[in-house]
Amino acid sequence: MIEKELLRSIEGVGIFPLISLILFFTVFALILAHTFSIKKEEADLLGSIPFDNNNEDNHE
């Protein structure tokens, strides 16, 4: 309960949830736009990376 009172006493603290929400939706929209704008060939190439056995960083 003391945390609520402390946060209520700080001026302008109500803007932080709004900034967080705007930042989240902006990043989400950018990732969504990138996902739908990627070319099929690039998506196939990126999709095959986990199954590529010719990777030099293979530590198995």
ABEGO torsion letter per residue (X at the ends): XAAAAAAAABBGAAAAAAAAAAAAAAAAAAAAAAAAABBAAAAAAAAAAAABAABAABAX
